[in-house]
Amino acid sequence: MPETEIACPVCQSPLVFDATLLVRGDKITCGTCDTAIGIEPGGNTKATMEAFAAARRTAEALKVERKKRG
Ligand SMILES: [Zn+2]
């Protein structure tokens, strides 16, 4: 089974999942922060990964904000 590892966009924990489940429309849930991550059935993987990257940038920006405030 093809397994993919990504960092959770919310808590940055590594998530290992079977990419075929996502493509089928199943969701994966982060065991650390309980965020459900999934794509629409028939959606394309590239768009999903781009959305994921955007979410990660947002999470990183939030982290920077927090750091600035101390
Ligand atoms: Zn998480």
N, CA, C, O and the ligand as a Tripos MOL2 file, in Angstrom:
@<TRIPOS>MOLECULE
protein
  281   279    71     0     0
PROTEIN
NO_CHARGES

@<TRIPOS>ATOM
      1 N           0.8410   -1.2080    0.0000 N.3       1 MET1
      2 CA          0.0000    0.0000    0.0000 C.3       1 MET1
      3 C           0.8750    1.2560    0.0000 C.2       1 MET1
      4 O           1.8320    1.3460    0.7690 O.2       1 MET1
      5 N           0.5530    2.2100   -0.8470 N.am      2 PRO2
      6 CA          1.3550    3.4320   -0.8590 C.3       2 PRO2
      7 C           1.0400    4.2950    0.3560 C.2       2 PRO2
      8 O          -0.1000    4.7060    0.5700 O.2       2 PRO2
      9 N           2.0560    4.5550    1.1290 N.am      3 GLU3
     10 CA          1.8510    5.4010    2.2970 C.3       3 GLU3
     11 C           2.5210    6.7480    2.0770 C.2       3 GLU3
     12 O           3.6040    6.8420    1.4990 O.2       3 GLU3
     13 N           1.8530    7.7760    2.5480 N.am      4 THR4
     14 CA          2.3460    9.1340    2.3880 C.3       4 THR4
     15 C           2.4840    9.7480    3.7670 C.2       4 THR4
     16 O           1.6500    9.5260    4.6450 O.2       4 THR4
     17 N           3.5370   10.5170    3.9490 N.am      5 GLU5
     18 CA          3.6770   11.1990    5.2230 C.3       5 GLU5
     19 C           3.6060   12.7020    4.9930 C.2       5 GLU5
     20 O           4.3090   13.2510    4.1450 O.2       5 GLU5
     21 N           2.7560   13.3450    5.7550 N.am      6 ILE6
     22 CA          2.6490   14.7970    5.7000 C.3       6 ILE6
     23 C           2.6520   15.3330    7.1240 C.2       6 ILE6
     24 O           2.3880   14.6010    8.0770 O.2       6 ILE6
     25 N           2.9500   16.5960    7.2520 N.am      7 ALA7
     26 CA          2.8550   17.2210    8.5680 C.3       7 ALA7
     27 C           1.4470   17.7800    8.7030 C.2       7 ALA7
     28 O           0.9360   18.4190    7.7830 O.2       7 ALA7
     29 N           0.8210   17.5390    9.8510 N.am      8 CYS8
     30 CA         -0.4950   18.1050   10.1110 C.3       8 CYS8
     31 C          -0.4120   19.6240    9.9780 C.2       8 CYS8
     32 O           0.4660   20.2450   10.5770 O.2       8 CYS8
     33 N          -1.3150   20.2340    9.2000 N.am      9 PRO9
     34 CA         -1.2450   21.6860    8.9970 C.3       9 PRO9
     35 C          -1.5500   22.4640   10.2690 C.2       9 PRO9
     36 O          -1.2470   23.6540   10.3620 O.2       9 PRO9
     37 N          -2.1380   21.8080   11.2290 N.am     10 VAL10
     38 CA         -2.5320   22.5090   12.4560 C.3      10 VAL10
     39 C          -1.4670   22.3710   13.5400 C.2      10 VAL10
     40 O          -1.0410   23.3660   14.1260 O.2      10 VAL10
     41 N          -1.0390   21.1430   13.8050 N.am     11 CYS11
     42 CA         -0.1260   20.9300   14.9340 C.3      11 CYS11
     43 C           1.2520   20.4320   14.4970 C.2      11 CYS11
     44 O           2.1350   20.2220   15.3280 O.2      11 CYS11
     45 N           1.4270   20.2460   13.1870 N.am     12 GLN12
     46 CA          2.7220   19.8430   12.6210 C.3      12 GLN12
     47 C           3.1340   18.4080   12.9740 C.2      12 GLN12
     48 O           4.2640   18.0110   12.6900 O.2      12 GLN12
     49 N           2.2560   17.6420   13.5770 N.am     13 SER13
     50 CA          2.5990   16.2540   13.8460 C.3      13 SER13
     51 C           2.6630   15.4790   12.5400 C.2      13 SER13
     52 O           1.8520   15.7190   11.6450 O.2      13 SER13
     53 N           3.6000   14.5620   12.4130 N.am     14 PRO14
     54 CA          3.6500   13.7650   11.1970 C.3      14 PRO14
     55 C           2.4580   12.8140   11.1180 C.2      14 PRO14
     56 O           2.1450   12.1000   12.0700 O.2      14 PRO14
     57 N           1.8020   12.8240    9.9540 N.am     15 LEU15
     58 CA          0.6740   11.9190    9.7360 C.3      15 LEU15
     59 C           1.0460   10.9660    8.6190 C.2      15 LEU15
     60 O           1.3750   11.3950    7.5130 O.2      15 LEU15
     61 N           0.9970    9.6830    8.9000 N.am     16 VAL16
     62 CA          1.2620    8.6880    7.8770 C.3      16 VAL16
     63 C          -0.0650    8.0740    7.4790 C.2      16 VAL16
     64 O          -0.8110    7.5800    8.3250 O.2      16 VAL16
     65 N          -0.3550    8.1060    6.1910 N.am     17 PHE17
     66 CA         -1.6360    7.5800    5.7540 C.3      17 PHE17
     67 C          -1.5080    6.9430    4.3840 C.2      17 PHE17
     68 O          -0.5370    7.1640    3.6590 O.2      17 PHE17
     69 N          -2.5060    6.1530    4.0500 N.am     18 ASP18
     70 CA         -2.5740    5.5330    2.7350 C.3      18 ASP18
     71 C          -3.2770    6.5080    1.7880 C.2      18 ASP18
     72 O          -4.4690    6.7770    1.9350 O.2      18 ASP18
     73 N          -2.5370    7.0260    0.8270 N.am     19 ALA19
     74 CA         -3.0750    8.0570   -0.0700 C.3      19 ALA19
     75 C          -4.3060    7.5770   -0.8300 C.2      19 ALA19
     76 O          -5.1550    8.3870   -1.2020 O.2      19 ALA19
     77 N          -4.4130    6.2910   -1.0600 N.am     20 THR20
     78 CA         -5.5650    5.7890   -1.8080 C.3      20 THR20
     79 C          -6.8650    5.9820   -1.0290 C.2      20 THR20
     80 O          -7.9390    6.0860   -1.6210 O.2      20 THR20
     81 N          -6.7630    6.0300    0.3070 N.am     21 LEU21
     82 CA         -7.9540    6.2710    1.1160 C.3      21 LEU21
     83 C          -8.4780    7.6830    0.8690 C.2      21 LEU21
     84 O          -9.6820    7.8950    0.7230 O.2      21 LEU21
     85 N          -7.5500    8.6510    0.8240 N.am     22 LEU22
     86 CA         -7.9340   10.0420    0.5720 C.3      22 LEU22
     87 C          -8.5680   10.1880   -0.7990 C.2      22 LEU22
     88 O          -9.5840   10.8630   -0.9640 O.2      22 LEU22
     89 N          -7.9510    9.5430   -1.7800 N.am     23 VAL23
     90 CA         -8.4610    9.6450   -3.1450 C.3      23 VAL23
     91 C          -9.8700    9.0660   -3.2320 C.2      23 VAL23
     92 O         -10.7010    9.5340   -4.0100 O.2      23 VAL23
     93 N         -10.1260    8.0410   -2.4210 N.am     24 ARG24
     94 CA        -11.4570    7.4250   -2.3990 C.3      24 ARG24
     95 C         -12.4810    8.2860   -1.6860 C.2      24 ARG24
     96 O         -13.6830    8.0300   -1.7730 O.2      24 ARG24
     97 N         -12.0050    9.3190   -0.9720 N.am     25 GLY25
     98 CA        -12.9300   10.2060   -0.2850 C.3      25 GLY25
     99 C         -12.9760    9.9940    1.2140 C.2      25 GLY25
    100 O         -13.7320   10.6580    1.9220 O.2      25 GLY25
    101 N         -12.1520    9.0540    1.7020 N.am     26 ASP26
    102 CA        -12.0840    8.8670    3.1500 C.3      26 ASP26
    103 C         -11.3070   10.0160    3.7770 C.2      26 ASP26
    104 O         -10.5220   10.6880    3.1090 O.2      26 ASP26
    105 N         -11.5340   10.2290    5.0510 N.am     27 LYS27
    106 CA        -10.7990   11.2720    5.7580 C.3      27 LYS27
    107 C          -9.7580   10.6360    6.6680 C.2      27 LYS27
    108 O          -9.9240    9.5180    7.1580 O.2      27 LYS27
    109 N          -8.6880   11.3770    6.8760 N.am     28 ILE28
    110 CA         -7.7290   10.9510    7.8870 C.3      28 ILE28
    111 C          -7.8440   11.9340    9.0380 C.2      28 ILE28
    112 O          -8.1240   13.1150    8.8320 O.2      28 ILE28
    113 N          -7.6310   11.4500   10.2290 N.am     29 THR29
    114 CA         -7.7480   12.3100   11.3990 C.3      29 THR29
    115 C          -6.4160   12.3670   12.1210 C.2      29 THR29
    116 O          -5.7900   11.3400   12.3810 O.2      29 THR29
    117 N          -5.9930   13.5720   12.4390 N.am     30 CYS30
    118 CA         -4.7580   13.7450   13.1940 C.3      30 CYS30
    119 C          -4.9880   13.2370   14.6140 C.2      30 CYS30
    120 O          -5.9190   13.6700   15.2920 O.2      30 CYS30
    121 N          -4.1450   12.3280   15.0520 N.am     31 GLY31
    122 CA         -4.2990   11.7590   16.3810 C.3      31 GLY31
    123 C          -3.9290   12.7280   17.4910 C.2      31 GLY31
    124 O          -4.2490   12.5000   18.6580 O.2      31 GLY31
    125 N          -3.2520   13.8130   17.1230 N.am     32 THR32
    126 CA         -2.7840   14.7620   18.1330 C.3      32 THR32
    127 C          -3.7890   15.8760   18.3760 C.2      32 THR32
    128 O          -4.1100   16.1940   19.5210 O.2      32 THR32
    129 N          -4.2930   16.4790   17.2730 N.am     33 CYS33
    130 CA         -5.1920   17.6320   17.4470 C.3      33 CYS33
    131 C          -6.6000   17.3320   16.9480 C.2      33 CYS33
    132 O          -7.4810   18.1880   17.0200 O.2      33 CYS33
    133 N          -6.8180   16.1000   16.4330 N.am     34 ASP34
    134 CA         -8.1400   15.6480   16.0380 C.3      34 ASP34
    135 C          -8.6940   16.3670   14.8050 C.2      34 ASP34
    136 O          -9.9040   16.3480   14.5750 O.2      34 ASP34
    137 N          -7.8330   16.9960   14.0180 N.am     35 THR35
    138 CA         -8.2720   17.6300   12.7880 C.3      35 THR35
    139 C          -8.5310   16.5690   11.7220 C.2      35 THR35
    140 O          -7.6850   15.7080   11.4820 O.2      35 THR35
    141 N          -9.6880   16.6310   11.0910 N.am     36 ALA36
    142 CA        -10.0040   15.7150   10.0070 C.3      36 ALA36
    143 C          -9.5510   16.3230    8.6920 C.2      36 ALA36
    144 O          -9.8380   17.4850    8.4040 O.2      36 ALA36
    145 N          -8.8540   15.5440    7.9100 N.am     37 ILE37
    146 CA         -8.3240   16.0130    6.6410 C.3      37 ILE37
    147 C          -8.8530   15.0920    5.5460 C.2      37 ILE37
    148 O          -8.7060   13.8720    5.6130 O.2      37 ILE37
    149 N          -9.4650   15.6970    4.5470 N.am     38 GLY38
    150 CA        -10.0040   14.8690    3.4800 C.3      38 GLY38
    151 C         -10.1920   15.6740    2.2190 C.2      38 GLY38
    152 O         -10.0570   16.8980    2.2320 O.2      38 GLY38
    153 N         -10.4990   15.0060    1.1380 N.am     39 ILE39
    154 CA        -10.7690   15.6990   -0.1160 C.3      39 ILE39
    155 C         -12.1230   15.2600   -0.6430 C.2      39 ILE39
    156 O         -12.6290   14.1970   -0.2850 O.2      39 ILE39
    157 N         -12.6980   16.0840   -1.4920 N.am     40 GLU40
    158 CA        -13.9670   15.7290   -2.1100 C.3      40 GLU40
    159 C         -13.7500   14.5450   -3.0490 C.2      40 GLU40
    160 O         -12.7290   14.4800   -3.7340 O.2      40 GLU40
    161 N         -14.6960   13.6130   -3.0880 N.am     41 PRO41
    162 CA        -14.5890   12.5260   -4.0550 C.3      41 PRO41
    163 C         -14.4750   13.1080   -5.4540 C.2      41 PRO41
    164 O         -15.2420   13.9950   -5.8280 O.2      41 PRO41
    165 N         -13.5290   12.6150   -6.2170 N.am     42 GLY42
    166 CA        -13.3290   13.1160   -7.5650 C.3      42 GLY42
    167 C         -12.4390   14.3390   -7.6230 C.2      42 GLY42
    168 O         -12.0530   14.7860   -8.7030 O.2      42 GLY42
    169 N         -12.1110   14.8820   -6.4580 N.am     43 GLY43
    170 CA        -11.1900   16.0130   -6.4350 C.3      43 GLY43
    171 C          -9.8100   15.5560   -6.8520 C.2      43 GLY43
    172 O          -9.5000   14.3670   -6.7780 O.2      43 GLY43
    173 N          -8.9910   16.4720   -7.2830 N.am     44 ASN44
    174 CA         -7.6730   16.0120   -7.6920 C.3      44 ASN44
    175 C          -6.6170   16.2460   -6.6210 C.2      44 ASN44
    176 O          -6.6640   17.2070   -5.8530 O.2      44 ASN44
    177 N          -5.6760   15.3340   -6.6070 N.am     45 THR45
    178 CA         -4.6810   15.3000   -5.5420 C.3      45 THR45
    179 C          -3.8280   16.5570   -5.5240 C.2      45 THR45
    180 O          -3.4410   17.0360   -4.4580 O.2      45 THR45
    181 N          -3.5370   17.0900   -6.7010 N.am     46 LYS46
    182 CA         -2.6850   18.2710   -6.7720 C.3      46 LYS46
    183 C          -3.3560   19.4500   -6.0680 C.2      46 LYS46
    184 O          -2.7130   20.1710   -5.3040 O.2      46 LYS46
    185 N          -4.6490   19.6400   -6.3290 N.am     47 ALA47
    186 CA         -5.3930   20.7300   -5.6910 C.3      47 ALA47
    187 C          -5.4120   20.5300   -4.1810 C.2      47 ALA47
    188 O          -5.2880   21.4830   -3.4120 O.2      47 ALA47
    189 N          -5.5680   19.2790   -3.7720 N.am     48 THR48
    190 CA         -5.5940   18.9820   -2.3440 C.3      48 THR48
    191 C          -4.2740   19.3310   -1.6920 C.2      48 THR48
    192 O          -4.2340   19.9430   -0.6250 O.2      48 THR48
    193 N          -3.1930   18.9350   -2.3440 N.am     49 MET49
    194 CA         -1.8870   19.2070   -1.7750 C.3      49 MET49
    195 C          -1.6160   20.7110   -1.7320 C.2      49 MET49
    196 O          -0.9490   21.2010   -0.8210 O.2      49 MET49
    197 N          -2.1350   21.4380   -2.7200 N.am     50 GLU50
    198 CA         -1.9710   22.8920   -2.7240 C.3      50 GLU50
    199 C          -2.7680   23.5200   -1.5810 C.2      50 GLU50
    200 O          -2.2940   24.4310   -0.9040 O.2      50 GLU50
    201 N          -3.9690   23.0230   -1.3840 N.am     51 ALA51
    202 CA         -4.7900   23.5230   -0.2740 C.3      51 ALA51
    203 C          -4.1070   23.2130    1.0470 C.2      51 ALA51
    204 O          -4.1260   24.0090    1.9860 O.2      51 ALA51
    205 N          -3.5100   22.0450    1.0900 N.am     52 PHE52
    206 CA         -2.8150   21.6060    2.2920 C.3      52 PHE52
    207 C          -1.6120   22.4990    2.5630 C.2      52 PHE52
    208 O          -1.3540   22.8840    3.7030 O.2      52 PHE52
    209 N          -0.8810   22.8220    1.5060 N.am     53 ALA53
    210 CA          0.2900   23.6870    1.6510 C.3      53 ALA53
    211 C          -0.1380   25.0690    2.1250 C.2      53 ALA53
    212 O           0.5460   25.6910    2.9370 O.2      53 ALA53
    213 N          -1.2730   25.5490    1.6150 N.am     54 ALA54
    214 CA         -1.7820   26.8610    2.0300 C.3      54 ALA54
    215 C          -2.1590   26.8320    3.5070 C.2      54 ALA54
    216 O          -1.8900   27.7790    4.2460 O.2      54 ALA54
    217 N          -2.7860   25.7350    3.9270 N.am     55 ALA55
    218 CA         -3.1710   25.5990    5.3350 C.3      55 ALA55
    219 C          -1.9380   25.5710    6.2210 C.2      55 ALA55
    220 O          -1.9290   26.1110    7.3270 O.2      55 ALA55
    221 N          -0.9040   24.9320    5.7110 N.am     56 ARG56
    222 CA          0.3230   24.8310    6.4930 C.3      56 ARG56
    223 C           0.9870   26.2060    6.6140 C.2      56 ARG56
    224 O           1.5160   26.5660    7.6660 O.2      56 ARG56
    225 N           0.9460   26.9640    5.5110 N.am     57 ARG57
    226 CA          1.5170   28.3160    5.5700 C.3      57 ARG57
    227 C           0.7480   29.1620    6.5880 C.2      57 ARG57
    228 O           1.3370   29.9510    7.3260 O.2      57 ARG57
    229 N          -0.5630   28.9850    6.6140 N.am     58 THR58
    230 CA         -1.3810   29.7270    7.5750 C.3      58 THR58
    231 C          -0.9930   29.3450    9.0010 C.2      58 THR58
    232 O          -0.8460   30.2060    9.8680 O.2      58 THR58
    233 N          -0.8320   28.0560    9.2280 N.am     59 ALA59
    234 CA         -0.4570   27.5750   10.5590 C.3      59 ALA59
    235 C           0.9060   28.1230   10.9450 C.2      59 ALA59
    236 O           1.1240   28.5040   12.0950 O.2      59 ALA59
    237 N           1.8230   28.1630    9.9870 N.am     60 GLU60
    238 CA          3.1630   28.6880   10.2660 C.3      60 GLU60
    239 C           3.0890   30.1740   10.5680 C.2      60 GLU60
    240 O           3.7870   30.6690   11.4530 O.2      60 GLU60
    241 N           2.2360   30.8900    9.8280 N.am     61 ALA61
    242 CA          2.0730   32.3230   10.0490 C.3      61 ALA61
    243 C           1.5220   32.5710   11.4500 C.2      61 ALA61
    244 O           1.9500   33.4970   12.1390 O.2      61 ALA61
    245 N           0.5680   31.7340   11.8660 N.am     62 LEU62
    246 CA         -0.0020   31.8670   13.2000 C.3      62 LEU62
    247 C           1.0560   31.6260   14.2660 C.2      62 LEU62
    248 O           1.0970   32.2930   15.3000 O.2      62 LEU62
    249 N           1.9060   30.6540   13.9810 N.am     63 LYS63
    250 CA          2.9530   30.3190   14.9320 C.3      63 LYS63
    251 C           3.9190   31.4980   15.0750 C.2      63 LYS63
    252 O           4.3580   31.8310   16.1760 O.2      63 LYS63
    253 N           4.2380   32.1190   13.9420 N.am     64 VAL64
    254 CA          5.1210   33.2840   13.9540 C.3      64 VAL64
    255 C           4.4800   34.4030   14.7450 C.2      64 VAL64
    256 O           5.1310   35.0760   15.5440 O.2      64 VAL64
    257 N           3.1680   34.5920   14.5060 N.am     65 GLU65
    258 CA          2.4440   35.6340   15.2480 C.3      65 GLU65
    259 C           2.5590   35.4120   16.7520 C.2      65 GLU65
    260 O           2.8360   36.3350   17.5180 O.2      65 GLU65
    261 N           2.3420   34.1790   17.1460 N.am     66 ARG66
    262 CA          2.3960   33.8330   18.5670 C.3      66 ARG66
    263 C           3.7810   34.1160   19.1280 C.2      66 ARG66
    264 O           3.9340   34.6140   20.2440 O.2      66 ARG66
    265 N           4.8050   33.7790   18.3070 N.am     67 LYS67
    266 CA          6.1760   33.9630   18.7480 C.3      67 LYS67
    267 C           6.4670   35.4530   18.9670 C.2      67 LYS67
    268 O           7.1420   35.8480   19.9180 O.2      67 LYS67
    269 N           5.9230   36.2680   18.0360 N.am     68 LYS68
    270 CA          6.1530   37.7210   18.1160 C.3      68 LYS68
    271 C           5.5900   38.2910   19.4200 C.2      68 LYS68
    272 O           6.2020   39.1360   20.0740 O.2      68 LYS68
    273 N           4.3960   37.7930   19.7710 N.am     69 ARG69
    274 CA          3.7580   38.3070   20.9750 C.3      69 ARG69
    275 C           4.4510   37.7800   22.2400 C.2      69 ARG69
    276 O           4.2520   38.2980   23.3390 O.2      69 ARG69
    277 N           5.2520   36.7560   22.0570 N.am     70 GLY70
    278 CA          5.9930   36.2070   23.1920 C.3      70 GLY70
    279 C           5.2210   35.0790   23.7940 C.2      70 GLY70
    280 O           5.6700   34.4740   24.7670 O.2      70 GLY70
    281 ZN         -2.7190   17.8240   14.1520 Zn       71 ZN71
@<TRIPOS>BOND
     1     1     2 1
     2     2     3 1
     3     3     4 2
     4     3     5 am
     5     5     6 1
     6     6     7 1
     7     7     8 2
     8     7     9 am
     9     9    10 1
    10    10    11 1
    11    11    12 2
    12    11    13 am
    13    13    14 1
    14    14    15 1
    15    15    16 2
    16    15    17 am
    17    17    18 1
    18    18    19 1
    19    19    20 2
    20    19    21 am
    21    21    22 1
    22    22    23 1
    23    23    24 2
    24    23    25 am
    25    25    26 1
    26    26    27 1
    27    27    28 2
    28    27    29 am
    29    29    30 1
    30    30    31 1
    31    31    32 2
    32    31    33 am
    33    33    34 1
    34    34    35 1
    35    35    36 2
    36    35    37 am
    37    37    38 1
    38    38    39 1
    39    39    40 2
    40    39    41 am
    41    41    42 1
    42    42    43 1
    43    43    44 2
    44    43    45 am
    45    45    46 1
    46    46    47 1
    47    47    48 2
    48    47    49 am
    49    49    50 1
    50    50    51 1
    51    51    52 2
    52    51    53 am
    53    53    54 1
    54    54    55 1
    55    55    56 2
    56    55    57 am
    57    57    58 1
    58    58    59 1
    59    59    60 2
    60    59    61 am
    61    61    62 1
    62    62    63 1
    63    63    64 2
    64    63    65 am
    65    65    66 1
    66    66    67 1
    67    67    68 2
    68    67    69 am
    69    69    70 1
    70    70    71 1
    71    71    72 2
    72    71    73 am
    73    73    74 1
    74    74    75 1
    75    75    76 2
    76    75    77 am
    77    77    78 1
    78    78    79 1
    79    79    80 2
    80    79    81 am
    81    81    82 1
    82    82    83 1
    83    83    84 2
    84    83    85 am
    85    85    86 1
    86    86    87 1
    87    87    88 2
    88    87    89 am
    89    89    90 1
    90    90    91 1
    91    91    92 2
    92    91    93 am
    93    93    94 1
    94    94    95 1
    95    95    96 2
    96    95    97 am
    97    97    98 1
    98    98    99 1
    99    99   100 2
   100    99   101 am
   101   101   102 1
   102   102   103 1
   103   103   104 2
   104   103   105 am
   105   105   106 1
   106   106   107 1
   107   107   108 2
   108   107   109 am
   109   109   110 1
   110   110   111 1
   111   111   112 2
   112   111   113 am
   113   113   114 1
   114   114   115 1
   115   115   116 2
   116   115   117 am
   117   117   118 1
   118   118   119 1
   119   119   120 2
   120   119   121 am
   121   121   122 1
   122   122   123 1
   123   123   124 2
   124   123   125 am
   125   125   126 1
   126   126   127 1
   127   127   128 2
   128   127   129 am
   129   129   130 1
   130   130   131 1
   131   131   132 2
   132   131   133 am
   133   133   134 1
   134   134   135 1
   135   135   136 2
   136   135   137 am
   137   137   138 1
   138   138   139 1
   139   139   140 2
   140   139   141 am
   141   141   142 1
   142   142   143 1
   143   143   144 2
   144   143   145 am
   145   145   146 1
   146   146   147 1
   147   147   148 2
   148   147   149 am
   149   149   150 1
   150   150   151 1
   151   151   152 2
   152   151   153 am
   153   153   154 1
   154   154   155 1
   155   155   156 2
   156   155   157 am
   157   157   158 1
   158   158   159 1
   159   159   160 2
   160   159   161 am
   161   161   162 1
   162   162   163 1
   163   163   164 2
   164   163   165 am
   165   165   166 1
   166   166   167 1
   167   167   168 2
   168   167   169 am
   169   169   170 1
   170   170   171 1
   171   171   172 2
   172   171   173 am
   173   173   174 1
   174   174   175 1
   175   175   176 2
   176   175   177 am
   177   177   178 1
   178   178   179 1
   179   179   180 2
   180   179   181 am
   181   181   182 1
   182   182   183 1
   183   183   184 2
   184   183   185 am
   185   185   186 1
   186   186   187 1
   187   187   188 2
   188   187   189 am
   189   189   190 1
   190   190   191 1
   191   191   192 2
   192   191   193 am
   193   193   194 1
   194   194   195 1
   195   195   196 2
   196   195   197 am
   197   197   198 1
   198   198   199 1
   199   199   200 2
   200   199   201 am
   201   201   202 1
   202   202   203 1
   203   203   204 2
   204   203   205 am
   205   205   206 1
   206   206   207 1
   207   207   208 2
   208   207   209 am
   209   209   210 1
   210   210   211 1
   211   211   212 2
   212   211   213 am
   213   213   214 1
   214   214   215 1
   215   215   216 2
   216   215   217 am
   217   217   218 1
   218   218   219 1
   219   219   220 2
   220   219   221 am
   221   221   222 1
   222   222   223 1
   223   223   224 2
   224   223   225 am
   225   225   226 1
   226   226   227 1
   227   227   228 2
   228   227   229 am
   229   229   230 1
   230   230   231 1
   231   231   232 2
   232   231   233 am
   233   233   234 1
   234   234   235 1
   235   235   236 2
   236   235   237 am
   237   237   238 1
   238   238   239 1
   239   239   240 2
   240   239   241 am
   241   241   242 1
   242   242   243 1
   243   243   244 2
   244   243   245 am
   245   245   246 1
   246   246   247 1
   247   247   248 2
   248   247   249 am
   249   249   250 1
   250   250   251 1
   251   251   252 2
   252   251   253 am
   253   253   254 1
   254   254   255 1
   255   255   256 2
   256   255   257 am
   257   257   258 1
   258   258   259 1
   259   259   260 2
   260   259   261 am
   261   261   262 1
   262   262   263 1
   263   263   264 2
   264   263   265 am
   265   265   266 1
   266   266   267 1
   267   267   268 2
   268   267   269 am
   269   269   270 1
   270   270   271 1
   271   271   272 2
   272   271   273 am
   273   273   274 1
   274   274   275 1
   275   275   276 2
   276   275   277 am
   277   277   278 1
   278   278   279 1
   279   279   280 2
@<TRIPOS>SUBSTRUCTURE
     1 MET1         2 RESIDUE 1 A MET
     2 PRO2         6 RESIDUE 1 A PRO
     3 GLU3        10 RESIDUE 1 A GLU
     4 THR4        14 RESIDUE 1 A THR
     5 GLU5        18 RESIDUE 1 A GLU
     6 ILE6        22 RESIDUE 1 A ILE
     7 ALA7        26 RESIDUE 1 A ALA
     8 CYS8        30 RESIDUE 1 A CYS
     9 PRO9        34 RESIDUE 1 A PRO
    10 VAL10       38 RESIDUE 1 A VAL
    11 CYS11       42 RESIDUE 1 A CYS
    12 GLN12       46 RESIDUE 1 A GLN
    13 SER13       50 RESIDUE 1 A SER
    14 PRO14       54 RESIDUE 1 A PRO
    15 LEU15       58 RESIDUE 1 A LEU
    16 VAL16       62 RESIDUE 1 A VAL
    17 PHE17       66 RESIDUE 1 A PHE
    18 ASP18       70 RESIDUE 1 A ASP
    19 ALA19       74 RESIDUE 1 A ALA
    20 THR20       78 RESIDUE 1 A THR
    21 LEU21       82 RESIDUE 1 A LEU
    22 LEU22       86 RESIDUE 1 A LEU
    23 VAL23       90 RESIDUE 1 A VAL
    24 ARG24       94 RESIDUE 1 A ARG
    25 GLY25       98 RESIDUE 1 A GLY
    26 ASP26      102 RESIDUE 1 A ASP
    27 LYS27      106 RESIDUE 1 A LYS
    28 ILE28      110 RESIDUE 1 A ILE
    29 THR29      114 RESIDUE 1 A THR
    30 CYS30      118 RESIDUE 1 A CYS
    31 GLY31      122 RESIDUE 1 A GLY
    32 THR32      126 RESIDUE 1 A THR
    33 CYS33      130 RESIDUE 1 A CYS
    34 ASP34      134 RESIDUE 1 A ASP
    35 THR35      138 RESIDUE 1 A THR
    36 ALA36      142 RESIDUE 1 A ALA
    37 ILE37      146 RESIDUE 1 A ILE
    38 GLY38      150 RESIDUE 1 A GLY
    39 ILE39      154 RESIDUE 1 A ILE
    40 GLU40      158 RESIDUE 1 A GLU
    41 PRO41      162 RESIDUE 1 A PRO
    42 GLY42      166 RESIDUE 1 A GLY
    43 GLY43      170 RESIDUE 1 A GLY
    44 ASN44      174 RESIDUE 1 A ASN
    45 THR45      178 RESIDUE 1 A THR
    46 LYS46      182 RESIDUE 1 A LYS
    47 ALA47      186 RESIDUE 1 A ALA
    48 THR48      190 RESIDUE 1 A THR
    49 MET49      194 RESIDUE 1 A MET
    50 GLU50      198 RESIDUE 1 A GLU
    51 ALA51      202 RESIDUE 1 A ALA
    52 PHE52      206 RESIDUE 1 A PHE
    53 ALA53      210 RESIDUE 1 A ALA
    54 ALA54      214 RESIDUE 1 A ALA
    55 ALA55      218 RESIDUE 1 A ALA
    56 ARG56      222 RESIDUE 1 A ARG
    57 ARG57      226 RESIDUE 1 A ARG
    58 THR58      230 RESIDUE 1 A THR
    59 ALA59      234 RESIDUE 1 A ALA
    60 GLU60      238 RESIDUE 1 A GLU
    61 ALA61      242 RESIDUE 1 A ALA
    62 LEU62      246 RESIDUE 1 A LEU
    63 LYS63      250 RESIDUE 1 A LYS
    64 VAL64      254 RESIDUE 1 A VAL
    65 GLU65      258 RESIDUE 1 A GLU
    66 ARG66      262 RESIDUE 1 A ARG
    67 LYS67      266 RESIDUE 1 A LYS
    68 LYS68      270 RESIDUE 1 A LYS
    69 ARG69      274 RESIDUE 1 A ARG
    70 GLY70      278 RESIDUE 1 A GLY
    71 ZN71       281 GROUP 0 **** ****
